[in-house]
Every structure is written in structure tokens, then in C-alpha cells.
Amino acid sequence: MLHRAFAYVSRKIFKSIVIFCLLLLMASLSLIGLSVKEATARAAQESFKNITNSFSMQINRRVNPGTPRGAGNIKGVDIQKITENAAIDSYIKRINAIGDLKGYELIETSETKQNLTPERAQRFGSSMMVTGVNDSSKEDKFVSGAYQLVQGKHLTDGDKHQVLLHKDLASKYGWKVGDKVTLASNIYDADNEKGARETIEVTIKGLFDGHNKSAVTYSQELYENTAITDLKTAAQLYGNTEETAQYEDATFFVKADKNLDAVLQDLASIKGIDWGSYSLFKSSSNYPALDQSISGMYRMADLLFWGSLIFSLLLLSLLLSLWVNTRRKEVGIFLSIGLKPVTILGQFLTESSLLAVPAFIASYFVAQATAYQIGNHLLTSVTTDVAKVASKAAQASNLGGGAEVDGFSKTLSSLNISIQARDMGIVFLLGFFLLALVVSVTASPILRRAPKEILGDMS
């Protein structure tokens, strides 16, 4: 049987090459589809590793406009009540404020200078956007990758009068980790309702890097002009303490053995919190573009895998039908001399396997050489569409052009694609099963007929 199969395959060289190429294409695209899907899963796990099983507490802007400047106004006591729940493992809370970098000017660009009127320069020319946190390593801008700590250490709970600054701003004035700078209250800030005039000397604990991905209007939106401080410093700029300050939001990390949905449902029963003014969200919802880009890549990978299989099988069915039809006389003779249909089918399967084995092996090398380019081309296509939608949504929500909107618009940036042995096993098993199915289906009509009937049709 093997000898006859090899003789036929080598004699019908053109047909063999066509079927070989089709099987090679099917297996290669299937392998690429599987590898892209696995690479997307790894990228998703890495992207969401710091926010899985966590949720954030934000103001409900439908009924709660927040502070005069539109920042959050969550009460510290309400955050404390949630932290007392046994399911909460840790948490981070944020205070948004404005602080003047006393005695120094901010970094400006040609775009920001166009909007720097004399009045604005006089009132906010040295004003930095300040975010006070109890753990900067879990702050959204670091979690999203918009900021990356490059020198020094992150802020931790208990720090007092410490600050993280952008390395470009530090470089402009020759500052380094351990140096001191002064932040001051801004009396023109709408959120400075107490009219505080605090002057606070802070120590540079670390420097971060990162640059805006979208256009900015004012210098305060530039990453270079933002500061991350401890909670005490941010609260003090408005004449508050940690207890009396208004918080932008808070993120709570649930213990690994707890179900996030169950915890959220349980928290809703806490009394003494004005739940109408607040909303609880799963932290992944803070990164809609990232979630959409991951979902889009899963869809593209499935389309590549199943699409290549279905298209190839349809084309293969047509080719094999023509192939078997041209061998009707041969089949009729085999049946007339006593060969069983299953033996003839076995030869057809052997012939197909002689083409499939080298095609599937070659598909590994083809996929290995092209998977990265194809996968990241698909990623670029998906993320471009997602980024456009996210950008429009951000503009409609008036999020501005700072790190917050860049985090909102963050998508997958690259995929580490590699062909795994497990993927090869799947393609081999599934490929041979489907090939056997197609050969059996296409050959069965003629194998069920009587030899005389087949040969009679040939005369």
C-alpha cells in the first residue's frame, strides 16, 4: 500500500504540489492563529496583573459633580469603612491637587505657550498637577505604564513631604534624588476653598519617565509638569489633613481567595455611606481601550485559526473530489479484483499523509518566520481602530491630554509571539483528523458503488 501510494504521489507531481501547498498554508495559518492567541493571553495577564481582583471607588458624576474644579470629593471616612471589610487585602487612595513649584518655571512646548495668556502665566505659570497617594507603585499612571520609575524609590504609606518628579524637569534644574524643592498652595485654584497659603518643602524620593501620547493644551497636562506626593503633602496644600481631605478615588485589592463580584455585592450593604454619590467599578473598566484591544486580538486570532481551517477544507474537499473522480477506473479495477473499500480508502489516506507530514513539518518553519510580522500587523490594525474610538470618547468626556487620558486610551503595544510544541501537536492531530474526514467523505460515494457500475460508467 505504501509503495503504491508513494508511486502515485510522485507520478502526479503537479497535483501533489498543489495539495502540499494547500496543507502547508492551512497548517501555517492555524499555527500562527494559535500562537497569536496565546501571546495575547500572556500580554493580557501581564497588563492586568496589578489590577486583577480589584475595584475602584469613584464619584457618581450623574448626581455628584465633585469639587469646584471637577475632581473627586470622596470622604476619607467612607474609604476607611470599606477597608475594614475582611475581604480587602490592601488599598490605594488618591488626592488630586494643584501646587506651585515655588521659584521655578514649568516646561513649556510650542502648543502650551499658545494658550499661556499673561493672566494665566501670572496665576498658574508654576502650577503643577499634584497627585497624593499612599503607594505610588499601585497608582494608575504607573500601573498603566504611562509613568515608569527610573531612579529612587516609590512612595509608601507613612511617607511625609516626599515627592516623585519627572526626570526631564529634574534635569532642567539639576535636581537629583534626595534634593529638596518647595511646593506652595495656589490661591487661584478653585479647589483651594479654604484659601490655604501653605509652603511645603519636599524631598525628591524618585524620578519617573514617560511622555504624552496625545496632544495637550496647557502645560499642566504635560507629564513633565506633574508630581506624585505622599497624602499628607497633597492634603496640606488645601489646608487639610489626611482625615479631612477630599479624595479623588480609591482602589481596593481583594484577597486572592475572594470572589470580586461577591465582595462588591457585600459592600453595598455597608451603612453610613452615601452610595448615591459614589460608584464602584472593577478596575479593568478603567482601561477600556486595553480591554477592547485584547478582545479584538482574540477575535482576530480565532478568525485566522478557524477561517484558515474552514477555507482550506472547502478547497481541499473540491480538489480531492476531482482527484478521486479521475481515479474511478482505478477504483473499479481494485474493487473487481477483490480489494475491500476500506483498503482502497487506506491507500487514499496514505497518499494524503505522505503530503501532509512534510507540509505540517514545514509549517513550523513558515509560521516561525512569519508569525511575529503577521501577529503584530494584526495588532497594529486592531489597536489603531481602538485608539481612534478611545480618543473620540476621551474628547467627548473632556478628559484632556494628560496621563489620565493616556491610561484611558492605553492599548496592547506589542506581542511576544512564539510557536510552541503544544501548538504543533494541536495542528498535527486536528490536521490529520480533518484530512482523514475530508478524504473519507469525498471517496465514500464511489467506494460504495459496485465495480460493474463504476466500470460501466467509464465505457
N, C-alpha and C positions, 0 to 999 in steps of 0.2 A: 504493500500500500504506500509506504513512504517513498519507495523508488518511483512508482507511477506518479505520485504527487509531485515529486521533485522534477520529473521529466516534463510534466505538463506545465509547471510554473516556469521552467527555464525555456521551454519551447514557445510559449505565448508571452514573450518578453514585454511587449507593449502593454498588454492587459495587466500583467503583473506589476509593472511600474506604476500604472495609474492607481491600482488598488493599494499598493505600498504607500504612495504619496498621500492618498486619502486617509489611510490608517495613521500615518505619521502626523498629519495635520490634526486629526481628531485627538490623538493622544497628547500631542504637544499643547494644544489649546486647553485641554482638560487639565493637564498638569499645571499650566500657568494659572488657570482659574482657581484650582485648589491652593496653590502657593500664595496667590494674591489674597484669598480669603483668610488664610492662616496668618499672613503678615498683617492684615487689617486687624485681626483679633489681638495680636501681640501689641500693635500700636494703640489700640483702644484700651487695653489693660494698662499700658504704660501711661497713657494720657489721663486716665481716670483713677490711677492708683491712690491719689491723695484725697479723692472726694467720694470714693465708693462708700456706701453705707453712711452717708452724712446728709444733713439737710440745713437749710439756711432760714433764718427768721428775718423778714423784711417788712417794711410798712406796706399796707394795702392802699395803694395810691388812688384807688377809685373813691375812697372815702377819707383818706388821710393824706393831705398834700405835703406833710413833712414840715421841715423848718422853713423860715422865710426864703432861704436860698434853694429849697427843694431837697435838702439832704434828709436822711432818716432821723426819726425822733423816738427811737425805741428806748424805753426806760431800763436802766440798769437792774432794777429790782425784778422786772419781768424776765430778763435774761437769767438772773440768778435762780428764779423759780424753776426754770427748765433744766438748769444744770443739776438741780437736786434730784432729778429723776434717776433712778438706779441704772437705767439703760444707757445713760450718757457717759461716754468714756473720757472725752475731752472737748474743748470748745475754743473758738476764737471770736472775739468781738472787736468791732472797729468803730472809731470815731473819725469823722471827716471834719477838717477844719482848714482855715487859712492862716498862715503865719508869715510875717515879713522876715526875709533874710537880712537882718539889720547890718547896714554898712556895705552891702554888695548888690550888684545888679544881676538880673537873671540872664540866661542865654536866650537870645532872640534869633529868629530867622527872617528872611525877607517877607514871608507871609504874615508872621505875627507883628512885624513892625508896621505893616499897613493898617492894622487895627489898634495900634498903640497911640491913642489920642493924647494930647497934653494932659487932660484931666485924668485919664486912666493911668498914665505914667506916674502922675503925682500921687494917686490913691493906691494903685496896685502894681507899680513898677517893680517892686521887690517881693511881691506876694507869691508864696509857694503853696501848692496844694499839699496839705499835710494829712496823712492817714496814721492814726494811732492804733496800735494793735498790741495784744498780749503775747503773740507768737507770729513773727513775720514769716517764718518758713511755711505757714499754712495760709498766709494772706493770698487772696485771689490772684493778684498780679504776679506773684511768684509761682503759684500753682499752675497758672495758665501758661507760664513760660515767657510772659511779656517782660518780666524782670528776671535777671539772673545775678545772684550774689557772686561777685568776683574777688572781693577782698573782705577780710574781717569776719564777723560772726553775725548770725541772725539775732533779732531781739527776742527776749524771752519774758515770761511773766515775772514781775518783780523788778524789771529794769526801770530806772528813773533818770530822766533827762539824757536819753540816748537817742541817736538818730542814724538812719541809713540814708546816704545821699548818692546821687548819680556820679559815676566816675568822671564823666566829662565836665560836670560842674566843679568837682573837686580838682580836676586837672587845671581848669581855668585859673583857679586861685592858689594852686599848690598845696591843697589840703591832703592829708593822709589820715589813715585810721589812727584814732587817739587824739586828733586835734579837736579843738573846741570852736563852735560857731554860736551865734546868738539868733534866736527866733523871738519875734515880738508880735503881740496882738495887733490886729488891724481894725481901727475904729470905724472904717468904712464898710467892713464886712457885715452884710445883712444878718448873718447868723451870730454875730457878736452882740447879742441882745442886752447883755449886761454892761456893754461899753467897757469891757476889760482893757487894761493897758499893761499887760504882763510883759516882762522881758525875761527870757529864759536862756541860760547858757547850757548848751547841749554838747555832748561828746560824740564824735563820729565813731560808731561801732562797726560800721561796714560800708562798702561801696558796691553798688549794683550797676549792671549794664542793661542795654535794651534800647530800642529806638522805635518811634511811632511808625505804625503800618499804614495809617490813614492821614489825610490832610488835617491840619489844625488851624484854628482861628486865632487863639490867644496863647501867649507864652506859657500860661499855667497848664495848658494841655500837653506841653512837651514833657516827655519822660524826664528830661534833664532838669526840669524845674519842679520835681515832686520830691517829697520827703516822707519817709516812713519813721515814725517815732513810737516811743512807748505810750501807753494810755495816759499816764499822768501828765506828760508834756502836752498832748493834744487837748486834754480836758482843761488844763491850766490856761491855754491860750484864750479860752472863753470865760475864764474866771470860775471854772468848775473843778470838782474832784471826780474821781472815777465813779463815786456813788451818785453824784448829782448830774453827771454829764448825760447828754443825749447821744445815743449810739446809731450809727448808720445801719448796721445789720450785725448779725451774729451767725456763725456756722457751728453746728454741733456734730460731733463724731460719735456714732452709735457703736456700742460694743459688738465685736465680731459675731457673737452667738445670738444677737438680737435681730429680729426682722424689722426693717426700716418702716414698712407700711404700718405694722402693728404699733410701733413706737409713736408714729405720728398720730395715729388714732387715739392712743392713750393720752398723749399730751393735750389733746383738745379738751380733755375733761378737767384740766387744771383750773382752779377757781382763782379769781382775783386778777386775771389778765384780760384786758380788753381785746378779745380776739377779733373783733370787728375792725380794729385799727391795724392789725398785723396779718401777715400771711406766712405759711410755712411751705417751703419748696424743697424738693430733692435737689441736692447740689448740682447734679448733672444738668438740670434745667438752666443753670447759669451759663452753660456753654452750648447753646442751641446749634450753632454752626458746626461745632466739633461733632456733636451727636449726628447731625444731618450728613456730614461728610463721611462718617463711619458707616451709617446706614446706606449711603449711596455706593460706597465701595463694596459692601456686602452684596448689594443688588447687581453691580457690575460683575463681580466675581461669579455669582450664580448664573448670570446671563452668559458669561464666557464659558463656564463649565457645561451647563445644560444645553445652551444654544449650540455649542460645537458638537456635542454628542448627538442631538436631535438632527441637526443639519447633515452631519456626516453619515448617520444611519440611514436617513432618507436617500441620500445619494448613493450610499453603498448598496442599499436594497435594490435600487434601479440597476446599478452596474452588475450585481450578482445575478439579478433576474435575467439580464441579457446574456451573461456569462453561462448560466445554466441552460438557457434556451438554445444556445449554439451547440450544446453538447447532448441534445436529445437523442441523436443516433447512437452516440457512445453509451448513454444510459440504457437505451433499448437493448443494445447488444449485451451489456453487462447483465441485465435482468434476464435475458433469454438464455444465457449460459448458466444461470442458476445463482448468480450473486444476489445476496439479500439487499433490500433497500438500505438497511442500516449500515451495511458495508460500503455501499456507494456514498452514502452521506458521510461516513467516516473519512473517505478519501477527500471529499469536498472540504471537510473541516481541516484535514491535514494540510491540504493545499493552502487554505486560508491562513493556517497557523504558521506555515513557512514564510508567509509575507508579514504576518502580524508580529512575530517575535522580533525580527530585526527592526521593524517600524517602531515598536514600543520601546526598544532599547535606544534607538536613535532619537526618540522623542525626548529622552532625558537630556541629551546634549543640546538639542534645539531649544528646549524650554529653559535650560540653564543659561544659554547665551542670550535669550530674548526676554525672559520673564521680567527682569528689572526695568528694561525700557518700556515694555508694554504696560506693566503694572503702574509705573509712575506717570506714564502718559494718561492712563485712565484716571489716576488720582488728580492730575492737573485739570483734566476736563471736569471732574466732579467738583473739586474744590473751587474752581473758577465760578461755576454756576451758583454754588452755595454762598460764596463770598459776595457775589452780586446781590443776592437776596438778603443776606445778613446786613450788608451795607445800607440797603434801602430801608430795612427795618430799623437800623440804628439811627438813621437820619430822621425817620418818621417819629422816633421816640426821643429825639433831641438829646442823644447820649454824648454828643460832642466828638472830639477826636483823640481823647487820651487813652490811657491804658485800660480803662473800664470797657470802652467800646472795642478795643483790640482784643480783649479777653472774650467779649460777647461774640466777636467775629472770628475767633480762632478756629482753624480747621486743621486736619491732618496735614503735615508738611512733607513727609516722606515715608516710604515703606521699605523695610529691610526684607527683601524677598529672596527666598532660597528654596530649592527643590529638595524635599525631604524623602527619605526612603519609604515612609508610610504612604506618601502621595503616589510614589511609583507602584507600591503594592495595590493601592485602590484602583489605579488606572489599568494595571495588568489584569486584575481579577474582573473588574467591570467591563474592560475592553473585550476580553475573551468571552465572557458571558454574552455580551450583546452581539459579538461577531457570530458566535455559535447559534444564537437565536435567529439572526438575520439569515444565515446560511440555511438553517433548518426550515424557516418559513418560505424562503424563495425556492428551495429544492423540493419541498414536500408535494406540491401539485403534480410534478412529473414523476416522482418516485411512487406515488400511489396508483399510477396507471399501469395497465398490463403491457408487457413487451410488444405484443402484436399490434396493440392500439397505437403505441408510440411509433413503431417502425412503419405501420400502415400510413400514418400521417406524413411520413417522410417521402413516401413513394408518389 
